[in-house]
Amino acid sequence: MDMITILLIAIGLAMDALAVSIASGLSIKDLRISNAATIALFFGSFQAFMPVIGWIAGLSARDLISGIDHWIAFGLLSLIGCKMILSSTRIGSNEKEIDPPNISVLLVLAIATSIDALAVGLSLSFLKMAIVTPAIIIGTVTFTLSFLGVFVGNVSGHFFENKIEIIGGLILIGIGVKILIEHTVMV
């Protein structure tokens, strides 16, 4: 898998965290750089760590499914993408109630937005890819977009939020299709 594909996966995965960061920025009245950095650090760290967990979990099953690994990667990425697109329609005003500077709230939000990254790590394991570089890129992209998203949310509110998740979902579906095409044409 080339760097552009890894970067696109990272951007796609970061969209959930970006949407929550925008909502977080909306709910923080006296926004400070430290608020944005804390939110971005939580999201970026979990997005970097979860693919590693998924990759390790996939190591044991990788040999058993090597003949259909591309179908599984396609299925997982497509399901994640569809979930993101569907959940984009459910973003509502109740997210103004969150308290993002609260560490326990941040922990729950970071876990919730990084579950998709776990599945991507599993897919990368099935594709026999190394995990270190993708995990670093995923974490860095998520940190950067989340940091910026807090400020965007503070200024512009929910305008971009659901559109960003739709784009992220479409990117992940597209990458799943690309993997499927590459592996079925090569076979």
Backbone as a ProteinNet text record, in pm:
[ID]
protein_1_A
[PRIMARY]
MDMITILLIAIGLAMDALAVSIASGLSIKDLRISNAATIALFFGSFQAFMPVIGWIAGLSARDLISGIDHWIAFGLLSLIGCKMILSSTRIGSNEKEIDPPNISVLLVLAIATSIDALAVGLSLSFLKMAIVTPAIIIGTVTFTLSFLGVFVGNVSGHFFENKIEIIGGLILIGIGVKILIEHTVMV
[TERTIARY]
85.5	0	90	59.4	144.2	108.7	194.9	177.6	49.6	13	-108.6	-231.1	-235.2	-347	-350.2	-234.6	-228.3	-275.1	-233.2	-276	-427	-481.7	-627.3	-702.1	-648.5	-709.1	-705.9	-592.8	-579.5	-680.6	-696	-793	-934.6	-965.1	-1097.9	-1127.2	-1028.4	-1047.3	-1058.8	-990.9	-990.2	-1121.7	-1208	-1330.7	-1425	-1436.4	-1518.5	-1463.7	-1332.9	-1269.6	-1281.6	-1269	-1282.9	-1424.4	-1524.3	-1663.6	-1688.2	-1636.1	-1652.4	-1571.6	-1456.4	-1375.9	-1448.6	-1514.8	-1593.3	-1704.8	-1774.8	-1881	-1822.7	-1704	-1637.5	-1604.2	-1552.2	-1520.1	-1642.2	-1754.4	-1880.2	-1920.8	-1892.6	-1939.7	-1844.2	-1723.1	-1626.9	-1639.5	-1682.5	-1707.3	-1577.7	-1487.1	-1360.4	-1249	-1243.6	-1149.3	-1005.9	-921.5	-777.3	-705.1	-583	-501.4	-486.2	-474.5	-458.7	-581.3	-702.1	-822.7	-812.9	-777.7	-766.1	-655.5	-543.6	-431.1	-467.7	-539.6	-579.6	-675.3	-774.5	-869.5	-796.2	-710.4	-635.7	-542.3	-481.1	-390.7	-466.1	-581.2	-662.6	-702.6	-759.6	-806.9	-691	-583.6	-469	-404.2	-391	-329.2	-413	-542.4	-627.8	-634.8	-638.6	-641.5	-511.3	-400	-272.3	-262.1	-317.2	-303.3	-399.5	-520.4	-621.3	-584.4	-526.7	-487.2	-381.4	-296.1	-193.5	-261.2	-362.1	-435.6	-503.7	-569.8	-636	-536.7	-421.3	-317.4	-266.5	-241.4	-194	-299.8	-425.9	-533.4	-542.2	-514.9	-522.1	-408.7	-298.3	-183.8	-219.6	-298.5	-331.4	-427.3	-511.1	-609.2	-562.9	-453.4	-409.8	-388.8	-320.1	-292.2	-418.9	-515.3	-639.7	-723.5	-709.8	-797.4	-722.2	-597.9	-516.1	-580.3	-663	-727.4	-839.1	-895.5	-1008.2	-978.4	-850.7	-815	-859.9	-850.7	-890.5	-1041.4	-1119.7	-1263.8	-1296.8	-1222.7	-1245	-1206.9	-1092	-1050.2	-1154.6	-1201.5	-1305.9	-1431.9	-1473.3	-1594.4	-1583.4	-1470.6	-1452.8	-1449	-1370.3	-1361.2	-1495.2	-1567	-1698.1	-1799	-1797.9	-1888.1	-1857.6	-1728.2	-1689.5	-1735	-1709.3	-1749.9	-1900.2	-1976.3	-2123.2	-2171	-2109.1	-2145.3	-2121.8	-2008.8	-1979.4	-2082.1	-2117.5	-2215.8	-2350.7	-2394.7	-2522.9	-2521.6	-2411.7	-2407.3	-2400.8	-2357.9	-2352.9	-2492	-2592.8	-2729.5	-2787.6	-2716.9	-2767.7	-2704.3	-2616.1	-2553.2	-2658.4	-2680.6	-2786.4	-2740.5	-2833.6	-2802.6	-2770.2	-2798.6	-2769.4	-2619.1	-2535.8	-2392.5	-2340.6	-2420.6	-2380.1	-2368.7	-2426.3	-2425.9	-2294.2	-2206.9	-2083.4	-1992.3	-1904.6	-1809.2	-1668.4	-1616.7	-1490.8	-1368.7	-1360.1	-1242.5	-1238.5	-1349.3	-1355	-1282	-1183.6	-1099.1	-1180.3	-1276	-1354.9	-1440.8	-1492.6	-1569.5	-1477	-1358.9	-1261.8	-1222.8	-1205.9	-1169.4	-1277.4	-1401.9	-1513.1	-1521.4	-1508.5	-1514.1	-1398.7	-1278.6	-1161.3	-1177.5	-1230.1	-1253.6	-1360.7	-1469.7	-1580.5	-1538.5	-1455.4	-1414.6	-1300.2	-1240.6	-1126	-1155.4	-1276.9	-1312.2	-1290.8	-1321.2	-1300.5	-1153.5	-1065.4	-922	-878	-944	-916.8	-944.6	-1056.7	-1092.7	-996.1	-950.4	-852.4	-720.8	-679.2	-558.2	-572.9	-690	-718.6	-703.9	-758.8	-747.3	-602	-524.3	-382.8	-306.5	-343	-280.2	-311.5	-436.4	-476	-403.4	-371.7	-301	-149.4	-105.3	36.8	120	62.8	132.5	192.3	304.1	361.2	267.4	265.1	167.6	225.9	356.1	414.3	389	425	407.9	260.7	170.4	29.4	-22.2	17.4	-29.8	18.5	143.5	197.5	125.3	105	36.3	-108.2	-178	-317	-324.7	-236.3	-235.7	-203.7	-106	-64.7	-173.1	-231.5	-339.3	-458.6	-493.8	-606.5	-576.8	-456.6	-419.9	-435.4	-377.8	-378.5	-520.6	-598.9	-735.5	-823	-803.1	-881.8	-847.2	-719.4	-674.5	-739.1	-732	-792.6	-944.8	-1002.8	-1148	-1208.6	-1137.1	-1186.7	-1205.3	-1109	-1118.3	-1225.5	-1237	-1341.1	-1478.7	-1496.3	-1623.2	-1653.7	-1551.7	-1570.3	-1615.4	-1572.6	-1606.5	-1732.9	-1745.7	-1852.8	-1960.9	-1943.6	-2048.4	-2061.6	-2183.3	-2211.3	-2219.1	-2191.6	-2211.6	-2138.1	-2009.1	-1928.5	-1937.8	-1981.4	-1967.5	-2015	-2139.5	-2188.4	-2131.1	-2099.9	-2040.4	-1901.7	-1828.3	-1694.8	-1703.5	-1798.4	-1812.3	-1853.2	-1935.1	-1974.4	-1852.1	-1770.1	-1647.8	-1556.1	-1537.9	-1454.2	-1506.1	-1636.7	-1697.1	-1676	-1692.9	-1671.3	-1526.1	-1433.3	-1291.3	-1263	-1313.5	-1288	-1351.1	-1471.4	-1535	-1451.6	-1405.2	-1321.9	-1193.1	-1131.1	-1008.2	-1039.2	-1151.1	-1191.7	-1210.4	-1274.2	-1294	-1158.5	-1068.8	-934.7	-859.9	-865.3	-799.1	-858.9	-990.1	-1057.2	-1017.1	-1016.9	-980.2	-834.2	-745.1	-603.1	-579.3	-646.1	-622.2	-694.1	-809.2	-878.3	-816.4	-760.8	-693.9	-559.7	-492.3	-360.7	-373.6	-489.3	-506.5	-540.4
-117.2	0	123.3	217.1	335.7	441.7	542	647.5	728.2	749.4	827.4	752.8	622.6	542.7	545.9	533	540	676.1	780.9	916	931.8	877.9	885.4	806.3	690.1	614.2	697.5	761.3	844.4	958.8	1022.4	1132.1	1079	966	906.9	872.7	810.9	774.8	897.3	1003.1	1123.2	1200.7	1168.4	1246.6	1237.4	1120.5	1109.9	1202.5	1194.6	1278.2	1425.7	1457.7	1597.2	1647.6	1566.7	1607.4	1631.2	1542	1559.7	1680.5	1704	1821.2	1950.9	1952.1	2070	2092.5	1985.7	1997.2	2040.1	1991	2029.6	2177.6	2225	2367.2	2454.7	2406.2	2478.9	2488.8	2384.4	2380.9	2447.9	2481.1	2546.1	2697.2	2761.7	2906.5	2988.1	2963.2	3036.5	2945	2926.7	2832.9	2880.3	2787.2	2811.7	2708.5	2741	2647.3	2516.2	2523.3	2401	2309.3	2367.8	2286.1	2209.1	2280.3	2217.6	2112.4	2142.4	2047.7	1920.7	1935.4	1819	1730.2	1790.7	1715	1644	1715.4	1658.2	1546.8	1563.4	1460.9	1331	1342.8	1224.3	1154.3	1230.3	1169.8	1112.8	1188.7	1142.4	1018.8	1015.4	900.4	774.3	786.4	668.7	622.1	716.5	678.4	611	644	579.2	442.9	430.6	308.7	197.6	233.4	132.4	48.5	105.8	18.8	-84.1	-46.8	-140.5	-258.6	-229.6	-336.6	-427	-366.9	-444.8	-527.4	-469.4	-538.6	-659.8	-640.9	-752.6	-862.7	-823.6	-922.5	-998.8	-931.2	-994.6	-1090.8	-1076.9	-1165.5	-1312.4	-1342.5	-1482.5	-1539.6	-1456.5	-1505.6	-1488.4	-1418.1	-1381.4	-1502	-1603.7	-1719.8	-1798.3	-1794.1	-1867.4	-1807.7	-1677.8	-1610	-1548	-1588.6	-1523.8	-1525.1	-1621.8	-1627.7	-1527.1	-1479.9	-1385.2	-1254	-1228.4	-1109.7	-979.6	-973.7	-852.4	-829.9	-937.6	-924.7	-874.2	-923.8	-879	-732.2	-692.2	-551.5	-463.5	-506.9	-433.1	-421.5	-533.9	-534.5	-444.9	-454	-371.7	-222.9	-186.5	-45.1	7.4	-75.3	-32.8	-16.8	-111.4	-99.9	23.4	48.5	167.4	292.5	296.7	412.2	434	326.7	337.9	383.3	330.4	371.5	521.7	570.3	712.9	796.3	753.8	827.9	828.5	712.3	705.2	787.2	779.7	854.6	1004.8	1046.7	1189.9	1251.3	1169.5	1220.9	1231.2	1174.7	1173.7	1279.9	1361.9	1466.4	1571.7	1595.4	1688.5	1788.8	1868.6	1974.2	1920.1	1792.3	1738.3	1728.5	1740.4	1735	1861.6	1966	2086.6	2061.1	1951.5	1916.7	1854.8	1814.4	1747.7	1845.3	1789.8	1870.8	1822.5	1861.8	1807.2	1830.6	1937.9	1950.4	1846.6	1781	1678.5	1553.3	1506.7	1395.1	1267.9	1236.7	1114.1	1123.9	1241.7	1261	1244.5	1302.8	1289.5	1144.4	1070.8	930.3	852.6	873.9	805.2	848.5	977.1	1026.5	971.5	965.2	914.6	766.9	690.2	547.6	531.9	606.2	595.2	632.1	733.9	777	694	606.9	529.6	381.6	338.7	198.5	161.6	253.2	228.1	200.9	269.4	250.7	110	53.1	-85	-179.6	-160.3	-244.1	-224	-101.8	-76.5	-147.4	-146.4	-218.9	-367.4	-420.8	-560.3	-585.5	-496.4	-508.1	-502.2	-411.5	-400	-526.5	-587.6	-713	-822.3	-829.1	-929.3	-907.1	-781.7	-749.8	-762.9	-808	-830.2	-702.8	-593.2	-465	-439	-371.3	-324.1	-218.1	-201.8	-113.1	18.8	25	142.7	271.2	270.9	393	432.9	340.3	381.7	434.7	372.3	417.1	559.4	587.3	722.4	824.1	789	881.5	903.5	796.1	808	896.6	874.6	955	1101.1	1125.5	1263.1	1339.1	1275.2	1339	1368.5	1272.4	1292.4	1404.8	1406.1	1513.9	1649.7	1662.3	1790.5	1835	1744.7	1781.6	1809.4	1733.1	1756.4	1890.5	1922.6	2050.4	2165.9	2158.8	2262.9	2262.4	2141.2	2128.8	2198.2	2196	2263.9	2413	2472.4	2614.8	2642.5	2553.3	2568.3	2562.8	2467.8	2455.9	2577.2	2631.1	2748	2868.3	2873.1	2985.9	2960.8	2839.5	2818.3	2719.7	2653.5	2563.5	2435.3	2387.1	2255.5	2255.6	2366.4	2374.1	2264.2	2239.8	2143.7	2001	1983.5	1858.5	1734.8	1730	1608.5	1590.9	1698.5	1689.3	1625.4	1653.9	1598.2	1447.2	1400.8	1256.8	1184.6	1247	1186.8	1170.6	1273.6	1267.1	1156.5	1148.6	1044.6	905.1	886.1	757.5	719.5	815.9	789.6	754.9	820.8	789.8	645.4	602.8	466.2	362.3	388.1	296.1	287.9	402.1	405.1	326	335.9	260.2	110.7	74.1	-66.1	-121.4	-44.2	-85.3	-98	-4.5	-8	-134.9	-169.5	-292	-414.1	-418.7	-532.6	-545.8	-436.2	-438.3	-481.9	-424	-459.2	-608	-664.1	-803.9	-901.5	-864.1	-954.7	-950.9	-838.8	-829.1	-902.3	-898.6	-961.9	-1113.5	-1163.5	-1308.1	-1376.6
0	0	0	-87.5	-99.1	5.1	16.2	117.6	95.9	-28.6	-55.5	-2.5	-22.5	28.2	180.3	243	389.9	438.6	369.8	408	390.8	283	262.6	369.8	408	518.1	645.7	671.3	791.6	790.6	676.5	666.6	687.4	624.3	641.5	786.3	853	994.1	1083.9	1048.7	1132.1	1127	1031.8	1015.1	1134.9	1197.2	1318.4	1426.7	1448.7	1551.1	1515.6	1387.3	1344.6	1371.6	1339.8	1364.5	1513.1	1597.9	1743.3	1791	1731.4	1768.2	1734.5	1620.2	1582	1683.7	1720.3	1821.6	1955.8	1987.5	2112.6	2112.6	2000.1	1989	2005.8	1958.3	1972.9	2119.9	2197.3	2335.8	2435.4	2392.8	2483.5	2466	2571.3	2562.3	2560.6	2653.4	2659.6	2610.2	2479.3	2418.7	2435.2	2481.2	2491	2406.2	2368.7	2291.6	2368.3	2499.3	2578.9	2566.9	2553.3	2532	2400.3	2295.1	2163.3	2162.1	2226.4	2229.3	2306.9	2417.3	2496.2	2417.5	2354.9	2274.3	2160.2	2090.7	1978	2023.9	2139.9	2192.1	2223.1	2285.1	2313.9	2183.8	2090.6	1966.4	1884.8	1871	1793.2	1853	1984.8	2051.4	2034.5	2055.7	2041.5	1896	1803	1661.4	1620	1682.5	1652.2	1720.4	1840.5	1919.7	1875.6	1839.6	1804.3	1681.6	1575.5	1463.9	1504.9	1598.1	1646.2	1716.3	1798	1866	1763	1664.3	1559.8	1479.4	1450	1373.4	1450.8	1579.9	1663.4	1669.1	1683.1	1686.3	1554.4	1446.2	1315.2	1285.7	1357.1	1332.1	1348.3	1449.3	1475.5	1370.7	1312.2	1215.6	1071	1051.2	916.6	825.1	871.6	787.5	753.6	843.5	820.2	708	685.3	590.2	473	451.3	349.2	210.5	179	48.1	28.9	137.8	128.4	200.4	233.1	309.6	243.1	109.9	38.9	48.8	52.2	70.2	211	308.4	446.5	460.7	403.9	409.6	341.3	223	151.8	237.9	295.4	377.9	499.4	570.4	690.5	655.8	553.6	516.7	465.4	389.8	339.6	452.9	547.6	662.7	745.7	768.8	844.4	770.6	638.9	559.1	561.3	545.2	549.2	686.5	792.5	928.4	947.9	894.8	907.2	832.2	712.6	633.3	703.9	754.1	825	953.6	1027.2	1152.9	1129	1010.4	982	980.9	955.8	954.8	1095.2	1192.8	1330.3	1418.8	1362.7	1443.6	1472.9	1599.3	1636.7	1740	1782.9	1878.7	2016.8	2043.2	2175.8	2201.1	2096.4	2117.8	2185.5	2189.3	2260.6	2410	2456.5	2597.5	2644.9	2553.3	2593.6	2666.4	2747.2	2822.5	2786	2668.3	2619.7	2708.4	2786.6	2872.6	2986.2	3014.2	3117.3	3066.5	3142.1	3099.3	3076.7	3162.7	3143.7	3018.2	2988.1	2865	2745	2752.6	2643.7	2619.3	2726.2	2714.5	2638.8	2675.3	2608.3	2461.4	2435.2	2297.5	2213.9	2272.8	2201.1	2166.8	2259	2232.3	2124.5	2139	2044	1902.2	1887.6	1753.7	1697.1	1776.7	1726.9	1705.7	1730.6	1708.3	1561.7	1471.3	1328.9	1298.2	1368.2	1346.9	1387.1	1485.1	1524.9	1408.1	1343.1	1228.1	1112.1	1092.6	986.6	1018.9	1144.7	1185	1157.5	1182	1152	1001.6	920.8	774.9	729.7	786.8	749.8	785.8	895.9	935.8	834.2	790.6	692.1	559.5	529.1	405	419.8	538.4	569.6	557.2	603.2	603.2	740.5	742.6	869.2	925.2	1057.6	1120.1	1170.3	1192.5	1258.1	1178.8	1051	971.3	959.8	924.6	920.4	1054.7	1165.6	1297.2	1326.7	1294.1	1316.9	1229.1	1104	1012.5	1056.5	1092.2	1137.7	1262.4	1358.3	1480.3	1454.2	1368.5	1338.5	1263.4	1163.9	1087.2	1178.6	1262	1353.5	1451.6	1508.1	1600.8	1532.4	1413.3	1342.1	1308.4	1249.9	1212.1	1334.1	1441.1	1563.1	1625.4	1628.9	1684	1607	1474.8	1391.5	1403.3	1414.8	1423.2	1543.9	1656	1776.3	1747.3	1677.8	1646	1540.4	1442	1340.6	1408.1	1498.3	1569.8	1654.3	1716	1800.3	1718.3	1593.1	1506.5	1424.9	1368.7	1271.5	1312.6	1424.8	1472.1	1393	1378.2	1319.6	1167.2	1100.7	956.5	879.5	911.2	835.8	887.8	1009.3	1083.4	1007.1	964.8	900	760.3	691.5	558.6	566	670.7	688.6	708.7	787.3	808.9	681	599.1	471.5	381.9	373.2	291.9	343.5	474	532.8	500.9	509.2	477.1	331.4	242	99.7	69.6	138.3	120	159.9	275.6	322.1	229.7	181.2	85.8	-42	-89.2	-209.9	-194.2	-79.2	-53.5	-47.3	13.1	15.9	-125	-211.3	-350.2	-420.6	-396.1	-456.4	-415	-287.8	-239.4	-306.7	-316.2	-377.4	-524.8	-596.2	-738.5	-755.9	-675.5	-685.8	-662.3	-563.2	-528.9	-621.9	-675.6	-766.7	-905.8	-946	-1075	-1071	-954.6	-939.1	-932.2	-891.2	-873.3	-1001.6
[MASK]
+++++++++++++++++++++++++++++++++++++++++++++++++++++++++++++++++++++++++++++++++++++++++++++++++++++++++++++++++++++++++++++++++++++++++++++++++++++++++++++++++++++++++++++++++++++++++++

